[in-house]
Amino acid sequence: MSLTGYTGFDRDLSQEILAVVLKSVSVEQQQDYVRQLEAFAEAGRERLVQLYGKFGPGGKFADESHCYLTHQPESVVVCERLDTVPMWLEAVWNDELDAELTLERFTKY
């Protein structure tokens, strides 16, 4: 992952998280979603670097047991969805993954 340099993520967990998070992408957004995500990552690169610098692998506040999401590449998708449709994502996330504590750090970045 270019923001952290970390490659030791859990691929099965990535698929599980993406399956849930992508439920918050509306049908109308799906066709252009990859471009939207790329634009988000480019525009918010500095903010994302700070987030991963604090909470990501090797960061000052890194804690995989409480925030494993910062170790996963799909965390960029989570950040984009939180910026775009926070209430929708939180509802889907809480229903499907029941992991409010993990998502909490991302809502404050």
C-alpha positions as a printed Julia matrix, in Angstrom:
109×3 Matrix{Float64}:
   0.0     0.0     0.0
   1.61    3.23   -1.09
   0.45    5.25    1.92
   1.98    2.98    4.55
   4.39    0.66    2.78
   2.73   -2.16    4.71
   1.97   -5.35    2.79
   1.16   -7.8     5.6
  -2.59   -7.43    5.47
  -5.25  -10.15    5.75
  -6.71  -10.83    2.29
  -9.74  -12.7     3.64
 -10.53   -9.81    5.95
 -10.17   -7.42    3.0
 -12.82   -9.31    1.06
 -15.14   -9.37    4.07
 -14.78   -5.64    4.73
 -15.11   -4.64    1.07
 -18.27   -6.72    0.69
 -19.84   -4.73    3.51
 -18.46   -1.27    2.73
 -19.37   -1.42   -0.95
 -23.01   -1.85    0.04
 -22.89    1.87    0.8
 -22.09    2.68   -2.85
 -25.36    3.45   -4.61
 -26.24    1.95   -7.98
 -25.83    5.39   -9.56
 -22.29    5.71   -8.16
 -21.07    2.23   -9.07
 -20.05    2.93  -12.66
 -17.71    5.79  -11.74
 -16.78    4.65   -8.26
 -13.17    3.71   -9.04
 -12.55    7.21  -10.45
 -14.29    8.76   -7.45
 -12.11    6.72   -5.08
  -8.92    7.67   -6.95
  -9.88   11.36   -6.81
 -10.6    11.08   -3.09
  -7.23    9.42   -2.39
  -5.36   12.01   -4.42
  -7.16   15.0    -2.9
  -6.88   13.65    0.65
  -3.42   12.12    0.39
  -1.87   14.33    3.08
  -4.73   13.65    5.5
  -4.54    9.9     4.82
  -0.77    9.88    5.33
  -1.32   11.53    8.73
  -4.0     8.98    9.64
  -1.78    6.02    8.78
   1.22    7.7    10.38
  -0.68    7.82   13.67
  -2.73    4.64   13.64
  -1.22    2.48   10.9
   1.51   -0.13   11.19
   4.44    1.34   13.1
   2.44    4.45   14.03
   2.5     6.06   17.45
  -1.04    4.87   18.24
  -1.03    1.64   16.24
  -3.04   -1.05   17.95
  -4.07   -3.88   15.68
  -6.28   -5.46   18.34
  -8.47   -2.33   18.5
  -8.06   -0.93   15.02
  -7.09   -3.64   12.6
  -8.62   -1.59    9.79
  -5.57    0.69    9.49
  -3.6    -2.42    8.52
  -5.93   -3.15    5.61
  -5.79   -1.51    2.15
  -9.58   -1.13    1.97
  -9.36    1.41    4.78
  -9.08    4.05    2.01
 -12.51    2.97    0.79
 -13.82    3.25    4.34
 -12.43    6.79    4.64
 -13.99    7.81    1.33
 -17.37    6.4     2.33
 -17.17    8.16    5.7
 -16.62   11.45    3.89
 -19.37   10.79    1.35
 -22.11    8.87    3.17
 -21.14    8.54    6.84
 -24.54    7.57    8.23
 -25.16    4.99    5.52
 -21.74    3.43    6.03
 -22.11    3.34    9.81
 -25.51    1.65    9.53
 -24.21   -1.0     7.12
 -21.0    -1.44    9.12
 -22.77   -1.88   12.45
 -25.33   -4.29   11.01
 -22.81   -6.44    9.17
 -19.54   -6.21   11.1
 -20.58   -4.92   14.51
 -17.26   -3.17   15.03
 -17.97    0.4    16.11
 -14.69    0.71   17.98
 -12.73    0.07   14.81
 -14.66    2.57   12.74
 -14.47    5.2    15.48
 -10.86    6.2    14.75
 -11.69    6.82   11.14
 -14.55    9.16   11.95
 -12.13   11.47   13.77
  -9.31   11.68   11.21
